[in-house]
Amino acid sequence: PKKVLTVEKSVDLHAGDEVIVEGLNFYPGSHRTLPEAKPILKKLLDLMQSNPTLMVEIQGHVCCANKPNDDGLDDETGDFRLSWNRAQFVRDYLVQNGIDAARISYRGYAMTHPLVYPEVTIQDQIKNRRVEILITAE
């Protein structure tokens, strides 16, 4: 089962763990995070700072695609790499705040790993419009 990182709760992490970063949400059609995502980004930064050997893959996901491999259109960049751009946004945030880029890889998964399918409600879409972290080494 996937672990869940929240603003209130830290998690004990080991290589191979998959972590849902709860509250790390984005504007629809954008790689920019919602303002309420700032505390969870800070929590993720703190986690990386307090575990200096931790290596991660940041995994971007999108909602609302017609086919699993369809990635979303990033309204800001004009390309169909929204899941990649979201993962890169989180990576760039960590690097800009002092985390060694060599510790972080990133990848876009489009709609290949939805948490909710089919998406019936806006809440379903929000759950799929996310970033997860895979611990690649501790």
Backbone as a ProteinNet text record, in pm:
[ID]
protein_1_A
[PRIMARY]
PKKVLTVEKSVDLHAGDEVIVEGLNFYPGSHRTLPEAKPILKKLLDLMQSNPTLMVEIQGHVCCANKPNDDGLDDETGDFRLSWNRAQFVRDYLVQNGIDAARISYRGYAMTHPLVYPEVTIQDQIKNRRVEILITAE
[TERTIARY]
83.2	0	86.3	34	106.7	99.4	206.4	208.5	155.2	105.3	49.6	125	182.5	249	150.7	126.7	39.6	116.8	59.1	121.4	132.9	34.1	30.3	112.8	137.5	193.3	313.5	424.2	541.2	529.3	610.5	610	752.9	765.8	893.8	916.4	1024.1	1042.5	1157.7	1134.7	1234.7	1235.2	1346.9	1358	1242.2	1181.2	1068	933.1	929.7	802.5	746.3	615	543.5	464.5	476.6	417.9	324.6	200.5	105.9	129.1	152.6	175.3	40.3	-30.7	-166.8	-167.2	-248.9	-259.8	-171	-90.8	-6.4	-87.5	-172.1	-264.9	-231.7	-282.1	-248.4	-374.3	-354.9	-462.9	-490.6	-617	-646.7	-572.7	-511.3	-441.6	-312.3	-258.6	-139	-42.4	86.5	186.2	210.8	134.8	146.9	59.4	115.6	39.6	-59.6	-166.3	-261.9	-193.9	-237.1	-173.9	-173	-277.7	-285.3	-186.7	-114.1	-13.2	120.7	138.5	267	311.8	224	270.8	317.1	255.4	297.7	427	448.6	577.4	688.3	661.8	758.9	784.5	680	693.8	782.6	762.6	844.5	990.6	1011.9	1146.5	1211	1137.6	1189.1	1227.3	1144.7	1170.6	1301.7	1322.4	1446.2	1567.3	1549.6	1659.7	1696.8	1598	1625.2	1667.5	1659.5	1705.5	1801.6	1925.1	2016.5	2061.3	2034.7	2072.1	1952.3	1834.3	1712.4	1719.7	1687.8	1679.2	1537.2	1481.2	1340.1	1318.7	1208.1	1153.5	1021.4	1008.4	883.5	798.2	675.4	588.1	465.2	452.7	338.5	224.8	102.4	-18.4	-120.3	-207.7	-313.3	-449.4	-550.6	-686.9	-744.4	-863.9	-950.6	-906.3	-818.8	-773.1	-870.3	-875.3	-961.1	-899.1	-766.1	-694.4	-580.8	-539.1	-437	-308.6	-262.7	-136.1	-150.9	-273.9	-294.3	-246.8	-152.7	-109.7	-189.7	-197.2	-274.8	-200	-276.1	-220.9	-186.8	-62.9	-20.5	-51.4	-150.7	-195.5	-83.8	10.2	117.5	225.8	263	371.3	319.1	192.3	134.2	169.6	236.5	270.7	184.2	181.7	104.6	195.8	253.9	345.2	308.9	181.1	139.2	188.2	180.3	225.3	376.3	453.6	598.3	625.6	551.9	574.8	542.6	441.1	408	519	569.3	679.1	803.1	831.2	947.7	930.5	809.8	783.6	823.4	783.8	816.4	967.1	1029	1173.7	1244.1	1203.3	1267.5	1252.2	1136.6	1115.1	1217.3	1234.8	1329.3	1472.5	1511.2	1646.7	1671.4	1574.4	1589.3	1601.7	1556.8	1564.8	1675.9	1775.7	1897.3	1913.2	1817.1	1831.4	1913.3	2012.1	2099	2015.7	2025.6	1947.5	1978.3	2097.3	2134.2	2049.2	1982.2	1897.9	1756	1724.4	1585.1	1574.7	1497.5	1459	1309.2	1258	1114.3	1062.2	933.2	870.5	721.7	667.8	524.3	457.8	347.3	275.5	140.9	113.8	-13.9	-129.7	-216.6	-334	-321.4	-196.5	-176.4	-196.6	-195.3	-211.2	-314.4	-438.7	-537.7	-568.8	-592.9	-640.2	-789.2	-860.4	-1005.2	-1036.8	-1108.1	-1150.9	-1279.5	-1380.4	-1384.9	-1401.3	-1363	-1379.8	-1523.7	-1595.8	-1736.5	-1754.6	-1678.2	-1694.4	-1567.8	-1579.5	-1462.8	-1362.9	-1411.1	-1321	-1238.2	-1299.4	-1225.1	-1111.7	-1143.1	-1041.5	-927.8	-962.3	-861	-770.1	-826	-744.4	-644.2	-682.9	-594.5	-493.3	-522.2	-435.8	-334.5	-225.8	-141.7	3.6	85.6	224.6	246	315.3	355.2	507.6	561.2	705.6	738.4	834.4	886.7	1024.3	1045	1174.4	1264.6	1368.4	1455.7	1576.6	1614.7	1725.4	1714.8	1755.9	1755.8	1896.8
-121.3	0	125.9	228	354.3	424.6	495.4	576	714.2	785.2	918.1	1018.6	1119	1228.6	1344.6	1394.2	1510.2	1618.9	1736.7	1846.2	1808.6	1737.2	1702.6	1578.7	1492.4	1360.9	1330.1	1294.2	1247.3	1096.9	1043.5	899.5	847.1	723.1	654.6	597.1	636.9	602	505.6	415.4	316.8	300.9	254.4	233.8	147.3	189.2	117	171.2	253.9	310.3	407.2	401.1	497.3	586	717.4	812.2	907.5	912.5	1012	1139.1	1249.5	1377.4	1448.7	1425.9	1476.9	1629.4	1691.5	1837.1	1906.1	1828	1886.7	1887.4	1989.1	1996.9	2115.8	2107.2	2201.8	2265.7	2382.3	2442.6	2353.2	2337.8	2259.6	2317	2228.4	2271.9	2346.9	2333.7	2408.8	2323.5	2358.2	2293.7	2376	2481.4	2565.4	2508.3	2505.1	2452.6	2555.4	2503.5	2589.4	2650.6	2769.2	2832.8	2744	2665.8	2579.8	2462.8	2446.9	2340.8	2382.3	2510.8	2557.4	2483.7	2460.2	2389	2245.6	2176.3	2038.4	2038.1	2137.3	2149.3	2170.7	2254.9	2280.1	2152.6	2075.5	1948.9	1852.3	1846.7	1761.2	1807.9	1939	1994.6	1956.4	1971.9	1935.3	1787.4	1703.1	1559.6	1530	1596.5	1576.7	1630.9	1742.6	1800.9	1713.2	1655.1	1575.6	1431.8	1393.2	1260.5	1281.1	1324.3	1369.3	1262.7	1134.4	1030.9	982.2	1031.6	991.6	1034	940.2	970.7	938.1	1023.6	1009.9	1027.2	967	997.3	1068	1186.9	1261.5	1221.6	1178.9	1125.5	1214.8	1273.1	1358.6	1280.3	1317.5	1252.4	1359.1	1324.4	1416.3	1348.5	1428.8	1377.2	1401.3	1353.6	1398.5	1359.6	1260.8	1220.1	1120.4	1117.8	1022.2	883.8	878.1	751	756.4	641.3	641.3	716.2	704.1	767.2	913.4	963.8	1105	1189.4	1277.4	1370.5	1498.4	1577.3	1699.9	1811.2	1906.1	2027	2123.2	2168.7	2270.6	2405.3	2474.2	2600.4	2704.5	2697	2796.5	2770.6	2644	2612	2576	2535.1	2497.7	2357.6	2278.4	2142.5	2040.2	1920	1811.3	1727.3	1791.9	1727.3	1770.2	1782.3	1837	1753.8	1621.7	1539.6	1555.9	1564	1587.8	1725.5	1825.6	1962.3	1975.9	1905.3	1908.9	1845.8	1732.5	1666.8	1756.3	1818.8	1907.1	2029.6	2081.3	2196.4	2163.7	2045.1	2003.1	1982.8	1918	1899.1	2034.3	2127.3	2258.6	2330.8	2318.5	2379.2	2324.9	2193.3	2131.4	2176.2	2177.1	2215.9	2363.9	2449.6	2592.6	2618.5	2522.2	2536.4	2451.6	2415.2	2356.6	2206.1	2134.7	1990	1960.2	1873.9	1837.5	1772.2	1826.9	1775.3	1628.7	1582.1	1442.5	1346.2	1395.1	1310.6	1295.6	1368.1	1375.7	1347.6	1246.5	1228.1	1259.2	1275.9	1302.4	1242.4	1215	1148.7	1181.3	1193.2	1212.9	1081.4	1052.1	926.7	947.6	1070.1	1100.4	1046.4	966.4	913	760.5	709.1	564.2	502.1	581.6	529.3	611.1	614.7	694.9	633.1	718	670.2	640.9	715	699.7	685.7	578.9	562	481.6	523.9	647.8	769	884.2	1008.3	1054.5	1055.3	1094.6	1236.3	1270.6	1401.2	1485.2	1611.7	1699.6	1649.5	1594.9	1540	1425.3	1343.3	1235.4	1294.7	1400.3	1465	1520.6	1583.1	1640.2	1530	1414.3	1303.5	1255.5	1257.4	1210.4	1316.6	1443.5	1555.9	1576	1496.1	1486.3	1457.6	1459.6	1416	1312.5	1205.7	1104.9	1097.6	1039.6	1026	877.2	831.2	696.1	709.8	640.6	642.7	544.3	595.3	508.9	460.3	534.3	491.7	567.4	501.8	568.5	578.1
0	0	0	-61.3	-67.4	67.5	100.3	221.5	185.9	286.1	263	348.9	283.1	352.5	359.3	480	496.8	570.3	575.7	649.5	796.9	848.9	991	1024.5	926.8	956.1	867.3	931.3	856.9	837.7	749.3	727	734.9	778.1	782	642.7	577.6	437.2	414.6	319.9	282.3	131	76.6	-67.9	-116.4	-225.2	-281.6	-238.2	-133.8	-87.9	-191.2	-207.7	-290.1	-195.8	-215.1	-121.7	-195.7	-151	-201.2	-120	-187.6	-120	-114.3	-4.5	8.5	17.4	-64.6	-63.3	-164.9	-238.2	-342.7	-471.4	-482.7	-595.1	-684.3	-805.8	-910.8	-968.6	-1026.2	-1103.8	-1224	-1264.3	-1384.4	-1505.9	-1584	-1704.3	-1677.5	-1555.2	-1519.5	-1438.4	-1448.3	-1363.1	-1236.6	-1217.3	-1097.9	-986.1	-865.7	-752.2	-701.3	-641.4	-573.3	-450.9	-407.3	-291.1	-166.6	-148.2	-28.9	-34.1	-145.8	-156.1	-94.6	-66.2	-12.7	113.5	212.8	332.9	304.9	211.6	185.2	103	18.5	-50	53.7	151.5	258.8	338	364.1	436.8	357.1	226.4	140.8	143.2	137.8	146.5	280	389.5	521.9	526.5	465.4	462.4	388.4	276.5	199.8	276.2	344.8	421.9	541.5	606.5	726.2	694.2	567.1	522.2	405.6	433.6	327.6	228.2	257.3	160.7	79.4	111.5	41.2	-105.1	-194.9	-337.2	-382.4	-467.2	-503	-653	-697.6	-829.9	-805.2	-858.4	-848.3	-968	-939.8	-1043.5	-1060.6	-1179.1	-1208.5	-1271.4	-1234.6	-1286.5	-1324.4	-1416.9	-1459.2	-1449.5	-1460.7	-1464.7	-1604.5	-1621.7	-1730.9	-1871.7	-1885.1	-2018.3	-2079.1	-2210.9	-2281.3	-2287.9	-2299.6	-2305	-2203	-2148.5	-2042.7	-2077.7	-2202.7	-2239.5	-2280.8	-2281.5	-2313.5	-2196.2	-2223.3	-2120	-2139.9	-2035.5	-2043.3	-2113.9	-2164.1	-2223	-2110.5	-2106.9	-2011.1	-2075.1	-2020.4	-2079.1	-2086	-1992.4	-1987.1	-2091.6	-2110.3	-2204.1	-2342.6	-2351.1	-2479.1	-2524.9	-2438.9	-2478.6	-2404.7	-2458.8	-2399.3	-2310.1	-2208.3	-2113.2	-1970.7	-1943.4	-1814.7	-1696.9	-1706.1	-1593.5	-1572.3	-1680.3	-1670.2	-1610.2	-1656.8	-1609.7	-1460.7	-1414.9	-1271.6	-1188.8	-1234.2	-1162.7	-1163	-1275	-1284.3	-1195.1	-1183.7	-1096.7	-952.6	-906.3	-769.2	-755.8	-854.3	-852.9	-845.9	-931	-934	-800.1	-737.3	-605.5	-505.1	-503.1	-408.9	-437.8	-565.2	-603.8	-570.4	-599.4	-570.3	-420.3	-339.8	-195.1	-133.9	-217	-163.9	-172.7	-230	-242.9	-368.8	-356.6	-468.3	-579.2	-698.8	-812.4	-841.5	-804.9	-829.4	-746.8	-644	-558.6	-613.5	-719.8	-765	-914.2	-948.9	-1088.5	-1095.4	-1215.4	-1228.6	-1357.3	-1354.4	-1468.6	-1471.2	-1590.6	-1607.8	-1644	-1578.6	-1602.3	-1670.8	-1712.7	-1778	-1693.7	-1754.5	-1684.2	-1669.9	-1670.5	-1668.2	-1530.2	-1423.2	-1287.1	-1208.8	-1253.6	-1180.3	-1043.5	-945.3	-814.7	-820.9	-906.7	-921.5	-1070.2	-1104.9	-1244.3	-1247	-1318.3	-1395.1	-1303.1	-1353.3	-1277.9	-1294.9	-1184.3	-1189.5	-1136.9	-1034.3	-969.5	-984	-950.5	-948.7	-844.9	-734.4	-632.1	-689.9	-775.8	-841.9	-926.9	-1000.2	-1084.4	-999.2	-887.3	-798.4	-744.9	-711.4	-660.3	-765.5	-891.8	-998.2	-1042	-1016.3	-1055.6	-942.7	-945	-826.1	-862.1	-756.5	-764.5	-656.6	-691.8	-593.9	-594.6	-488.5	-473.5	-458.9	-537.7	-522.7	-458.2	-346.9	-280.3	-354.2	-419.9	-500.2	-420.7	-317.4	-229.1	-98.4	9.6	139.1	190.2
[MASK]
++++++++++++++++++++++++++++++++++++++++++++++++++++++++++++++++++++++++++++++++++++++++++++++++++++++++++++++++++++++++++++++++++++++++++

